[in-house]
Amino acid sequence: MSWQMAVVGAIGAAQYQQQGAIGKYNQAVANRNALVKEQEAQILDDKLNLELAQFDKSFRKLQGTQVVNTLKSGATFSGTARNIALSNLYEAEVEKDIARYNTEIGKSRKFEEANFARISGEVARQQSRLAQLGTLASTGTSLLTMSQYT
């Protein structure tokens, strides 16, 4: 084996290793991005809980103000006042349901982004394996060609 063949073999081996390392790195980055997206989904849950607590606090304040204003006017808390209170309760539940629904949609998107990141990482890894196979074939062809002329 000539020194040129040894150099070609060494370069081929180094390129093969580097391609594998790049593939693993890209896959690790994609997996990290997937974890970040899953954490963002958890944050959406936490944000929803906080918003619902704030909403409940504001709603209780509104209810109290309505009762006080009704009683201050000299009316009893029945009839129209009671119907308004029930309507407000219904609307509050609808608003909470909308907030929950929007959060679930946001979480679904984040989980889908996480899955896409993982798939992208796997694709990057497969591409590096294909590049490695190309390097092996190219190096092998070069060595075979060189051996015919020595």
Backbone as numpy.savetxt, mean C-alpha at the origin, in Angstrom:
# Nx Ny Nz CAx CAy CAz Cx Cy Cz
43.80 -23.36 -20.99 42.95 -22.19 -20.99 43.85 -20.95 -20.99
43.56 -20.06 -21.92 44.37 -18.85 -22.03 43.92 -17.82 -21.01
44.75 -16.83 -20.86 44.41 -15.77 -19.89 43.18 -15.00 -20.36
42.94 -14.88 -21.68 41.76 -14.18 -22.18 40.48 -14.94 -21.78
40.55 -16.23 -21.85 39.40 -17.04 -21.46 39.12 -16.89 -19.96
40.18 -16.82 -19.18 40.03 -16.65 -17.73 39.39 -15.30 -17.42
39.79 -14.26 -18.16 39.23 -12.92 -17.96 37.75 -12.91 -18.33
37.43 -13.50 -19.47 36.02 -13.56 -19.91 35.19 -14.32 -18.87
35.71 -15.42 -18.39 35.00 -16.21 -17.37 34.80 -15.43 -16.08
35.84 -14.72 -15.65 35.75 -13.94 -14.41 34.75 -12.79 -14.56
34.80 -12.11 -15.70 33.85 -11.01 -15.93 32.42 -11.56 -15.97
32.24 -12.68 -16.64 30.91 -13.31 -16.70 30.39 -13.68 -15.32
31.28 -14.24 -14.50 30.88 -14.63 -13.14 30.52 -13.41 -12.30
31.32 -12.35 -12.43 31.04 -11.12 -11.67 29.72 -10.50 -12.12
29.48 -10.49 -13.41 28.23 -9.93 -13.92 27.04 -10.76 -13.44
27.18 -12.07 -13.45 26.12 -12.97 -12.97 25.77 -12.66 -11.52
26.79 -12.53 -10.68 26.57 -12.23 -9.26 25.91 -10.87 -9.07
26.38 -9.89 -9.83 25.83 -8.53 -9.71 24.36 -8.50 -10.13
24.03 -9.19 -11.18 22.63 -9.23 -11.63 21.74 -9.87 -10.56
22.24 -10.90 -9.93 21.47 -11.54 -8.85 21.28 -10.59 -7.68
22.33 -9.87 -7.32 22.24 -8.92 -6.20 21.27 -7.79 -6.51
21.29 -7.30 -7.74 20.37 -6.23 -8.13 18.93 -6.72 -8.06
18.68 -7.93 -8.52 17.33 -8.49 -8.46 16.83 -8.63 -7.02
17.70 -9.12 -6.16 17.31 -9.27 -4.74 17.04 -7.91 -4.11
17.88 -6.93 -4.43 17.70 -5.58 -3.88 16.38 -4.98 -4.34
16.10 -5.07 -5.64 14.84 -4.52 -6.16 13.63 -5.20 -5.55
13.72 -6.49 -5.33 12.62 -7.20 -4.69 12.46 -6.75 -3.24
13.56 -6.55 -2.54 13.49 -6.09 -1.15 12.86 -4.70 -1.07
13.21 -3.83 -2.01 12.63 -2.49 -2.04 11.13 -2.57 -2.27
10.72 -3.41 -3.20 9.29 -3.56 -3.49 8.54 -4.13 -2.28
9.14 -5.08 -1.58 8.51 -5.64 -0.39 8.40 -4.60 0.71
9.40 -3.75 0.84 9.34 -2.66 1.82 8.22 -1.70 1.46
8.11 -1.37 0.19 7.03 -0.48 -0.26 5.66 -1.10 0.03
5.55 -2.41 -0.11 4.29 -3.09 0.19 3.96 -2.95 1.67
4.95 -3.10 2.53 4.71 -2.95 3.97 4.26 -1.53 4.31
4.86 -0.55 3.64 4.47 0.84 3.87 3.00 1.04 3.49
2.58 0.48 2.37 1.18 0.60 1.94 0.24 -0.06 2.94
0.64 -1.19 3.49 -0.20 -1.85 4.50 -0.28 -1.01 5.77
0.81 -0.36 6.13 0.79 0.53 7.29 -0.11 1.74 7.03
-0.11 2.23 5.80 -1.00 3.34 5.46 -2.46 2.93 5.59
-2.77 1.68 5.28 -4.13 1.18 5.46 -4.51 1.18 6.94
-3.57 0.79 7.80 -3.82 0.81 9.25 -4.02 2.25 9.73
-3.26 3.16 9.18 -3.40 4.57 9.54 -4.79 5.08 9.19
-5.33 4.61 8.06 -6.69 5.01 7.68 -7.70 4.56 8.73
-7.52 3.37 9.29 -8.40 2.89 10.36 -8.30 3.80 11.59
-7.07 4.12 11.97 -6.86 4.98 13.13 -7.46 6.36 12.91
-7.29 6.87 11.70 -7.84 8.18 11.35 -9.37 8.15 11.42
-9.97 7.08 10.93 -11.43 6.94 11.00 -11.90 6.97 12.45
-11.24 6.23 13.31 -11.65 6.20 14.73 -11.58 7.59 15.35
-10.54 8.33 15.02 -10.39 9.68 15.53 -11.50 10.59 14.98
-11.75 10.51 13.68 -12.80 11.34 13.08 -14.18 11.01 13.64
-14.44 9.74 13.87 -15.74 9.35 14.43 -15.89 9.86 15.86
-14.81 9.82 16.62 -14.86 10.34 17.98 -15.13 11.85 17.96
-14.44 12.57 17.07 -14.67 14.02 16.94 -16.11 14.30 16.49
-16.60 13.51 15.55 -17.95 13.67 15.05 -18.97 13.45 16.18
-18.77 12.39 16.95 -19.69 12.11 18.07 -19.69 13.26 19.07
-18.53 13.79 19.36 -18.43 14.91 20.29 -19.19 16.12 19.76
-18.99 16.46 18.50 -19.70 17.59 17.90 -21.20 17.33 17.84
-21.56 16.10 17.54 -22.98 15.77 17.44 -23.68 15.88 18.79
-23.02 15.39 19.84 -23.61 15.52 21.18 -23.78 16.99 21.57
-22.81 17.80 21.18 -22.90 19.23 21.46 -24.10 19.84 20.71
-24.27 19.46 19.46 -25.41 19.94 18.67 -26.73 19.51 19.28
-26.80 18.26 19.70 -28.03 17.77 20.33 -28.35 18.55 21.60
-27.33 18.77 22.40 -27.54 19.52 23.64 -28.01 20.93 23.37
-27.42 21.57 22.39 -27.82 22.93 22.02 -29.27 22.96 21.55
-29.64 21.95 20.78 -31.02 21.89 20.28 -32.01 21.73 21.43
-31.71 20.86 22.36 -32.60 20.64 23.51 -32.71 21.92 24.34
-31.58 22.55 24.60 -31.59 23.78 25.41 -32.40 24.87 24.71
-32.18 25.05 23.43 -32.91 26.08 22.68 -34.41 25.79 22.65
-34.76 24.52 22.51 -36.18 24.15 22.51 -36.81 24.47 23.86
-36.13 24.07 24.92 -36.68 24.29 26.26 -36.67 25.77 26.63
-35.68 26.54 26.17 -35.62 27.98 26.43 -36.79 28.71 25.78
-37.23 28.18 24.64 -38.33 28.84 23.93 -39.67 28.58 24.62
-39.66 27.70 25.60 -40.89 27.41 26.33 -41.63 26.20 25.79
-41.12 25.63 24.71 -41.79 24.46 24.14 -41.33 23.21 24.88
-42.13 22.18 24.78 -41.72 20.90 25.37 -40.95 20.12 24.32
-40.13 19.25 24.79 -39.30 18.47 23.86 -40.11 17.28 23.36
-41.07 17.56 22.47 -41.89 16.53 21.86 -42.32 17.02 20.49
-43.03 16.21 19.75 -43.54 16.61 18.45 -42.43 16.94 17.48
-42.44 18.17 16.97 -41.48 18.61 15.96 -40.04 18.53 16.48
-39.83 18.96 17.70 -38.48 18.93 18.27 -37.96 17.49 18.33
-38.83 16.57 18.73 -38.44 15.16 18.79 -38.16 14.62 17.38
-38.99 15.01 16.41 -38.78 14.56 15.02 -37.45 15.08 14.46
-37.13 16.32 14.79 -35.85 16.90 14.35 -34.69 16.12 14.98
-34.81 15.81 16.25 -33.75 15.06 16.93 -33.57 13.68 16.30
-34.68 13.01 15.98 -34.60 11.69 15.34 -33.99 11.79 13.94
-34.38 12.83 13.21 -33.81 13.05 11.88 -32.31 13.30 11.97
-31.89 14.06 12.97 -30.46 14.32 13.17 -29.71 13.04 13.50
-30.32 12.18 14.32 -29.70 10.90 14.66 -29.53 10.04 13.40
-30.55 10.02 12.59 -30.49 9.24 11.36 -29.38 9.77 10.45
-29.34 11.08 10.26 -28.31 11.69 9.42 -26.91 11.45 9.97
-26.78 11.46 11.27 -25.48 11.20 11.89 -25.02 9.78 11.56
-25.93 8.82 11.63 -25.57 7.44 11.31 -25.20 7.29 9.84
-25.91 8.00 8.98 -25.59 7.96 7.55 -24.19 8.53 7.32
-23.88 9.64 7.97 -22.54 10.24 7.83 -21.44 9.29 8.33
-21.71 8.61 9.43 -20.73 7.65 9.96 -20.55 6.49 8.98
-21.66 6.01 8.41 -21.56 4.92 7.44 -20.76 5.33 6.21
-20.97 6.56 5.76 -20.21 7.06 4.61 -18.72 7.12 4.94
-18.39 7.60 6.12 -16.99 7.68 6.54 -16.37 6.28 6.61
-17.12 5.32 7.16 -16.62 3.94 7.24 -16.42 3.36 5.84
-17.38 3.60 4.97 -17.30 3.09 3.60 -16.08 3.68 2.89
-15.90 4.98 2.99 -14.75 5.63 2.34 -13.43 5.10 2.87
-13.38 4.82 4.16 -12.17 4.26 4.75 -11.90 2.86 4.21
-12.95 2.05 4.09 -12.78 0.70 3.55 -12.29 0.75 2.10
-12.81 1.69 1.33 -12.35 1.84 -0.06 -10.87 2.24 -0.07
-10.50 3.18 0.78 -9.10 3.61 0.86 -8.19 2.46 1.28
-8.63 1.67 2.24 -7.83 0.52 2.68 -7.67 -0.49 1.56
-8.76 -0.74 0.84 -8.68 -1.68 -0.28 -7.67 -1.22 -1.31
-7.66 0.07 -1.58 -6.68 0.61 -2.53 -5.26 0.42 -2.03
-5.05 0.66 -0.75 -3.70 0.51 -0.19 -3.26 -0.95 -0.25
-4.16 -1.88 0.05 -3.81 -3.30 -0.01 -3.53 -3.71 -1.46
-4.28 -3.14 -2.40 -4.03 -3.43 -3.81 -2.67 -2.89 -4.23
-2.33 -1.69 -3.76 -1.00 -1.13 -4.05 0.10 -1.98 -3.44
-0.15 -2.51 -2.25 0.84 -3.39 -1.61 1.02 -4.67 -2.43
-0.08 -5.24 -2.89 0.02 -6.45 -3.72 0.77 -6.15 -5.02
0.48 -5.01 -5.62 1.16 -4.64 -6.85 2.66 -4.47 -6.61
3.03 -3.87 -5.47 4.45 -3.69 -5.15 5.13 -5.06 -5.01
4.47 -6.00 -4.37 5.06 -7.33 -4.22 5.22 -8.02 -5.58
4.21 -7.87 -6.42 4.30 -8.45 -7.76 5.43 -7.80 -8.54
5.56 -6.49 -8.43 6.65 -5.79 -9.11 8.01 -6.29 -8.64
8.11 -6.56 -7.36 9.36 -7.09 -6.81 9.67 -8.46 -7.36
8.65 -9.29 -7.48 8.85 -10.63 -8.02 9.24 -10.54 -9.51
8.62 -9.63 -10.23 8.97 -9.43 -11.64 10.43 -8.97 -11.76
10.84 -8.05 -10.91 12.24 -7.57 -10.93 13.19 -8.74 -10.67
12.82 -9.59 -9.75 13.67 -10.75 -9.43 13.75 -11.69 -10.62
12.61 -11.92 -11.26 12.61 -12.81 -12.43 13.42 -12.20 -13.59
13.32 -10.88 -13.75 14.11 -10.22 -14.80 15.60 -10.38 -14.55
15.99 -10.29 -13.28 17.42 -10.47 -12.98 17.85 -11.91 -13.26
16.96 -12.86 -13.01 17.30 -14.26 -13.31 17.44 -14.47 -14.82
16.56 -13.83 -15.59 16.68 -13.91 -17.04 17.99 -13.28 -17.52
18.34 -12.15 -16.91 19.60 -11.50 -17.27 20.77 -12.41 -16.92
20.68 -13.11 -15.78 21.74 -14.03 -15.40 21.87 -15.16 -16.43
20.72 -15.68 -16.88 20.77 -16.74 -17.89 21.40 -16.21 -19.18
21.08 -14.98 -19.54 21.69 -14.37 -20.72 23.18 -14.23 -20.56
23.60 -13.87 -19.38 25.04 -13.73 -19.11 25.74 -15.08 -19.21
25.10 -16.11 -18.63 25.70 -17.45 -18.73 25.81 -17.88 -20.18
24.77 -17.66 -20.95 24.79 -18.07 -22.36 25.84 -17.29 -23.13
25.90 -15.99 -22.89 26.86 -15.14 -23.60 28.29 -15.52 -23.23
28.53 -15.72 -21.94 29.88 -16.10 -21.49 30.25 -17.47 -22.04
29.31 -18.39 -21.98 29.57 -19.74 -22.52 29.87 -19.71 -24.00
29.10 -18.92 -24.75 29.34 -18.79 -26.19 30.71 -18.19 -26.45
31.05 -17.17 -25.69 32.36 -16.53 -25.87 33.49 -17.51 -25.59
33.34 -18.27 -24.53 34.40 -19.24 -24.18 34.50 -20.34 -25.22
33.36 -20.80 -25.72 33.40 -21.84 -26.75 34.05 -21.31 -28.04
33.70 -20.09 -28.40 34.28 -19.49 -29.59 35.78 -19.32 -29.43
36.18 -18.87 -28.23 37.62 -18.67 -27.99 38.37 -20.00 -28.00
37.74 -21.08 -27.51 38.43 -22.36 -27.44 38.62 -22.98 -28.82
37.78 -22.60 -29.77 37.93 -23.12 -31.13 39.17 -22.55 -31.80
39.56 -21.34 -31.38 40.68 -20.69 -32.04 42.00 -20.92 -31.29
41.98 -21.66 -30.20 43.25 -21.92 -29.50 43.73 -23.32 -29.71
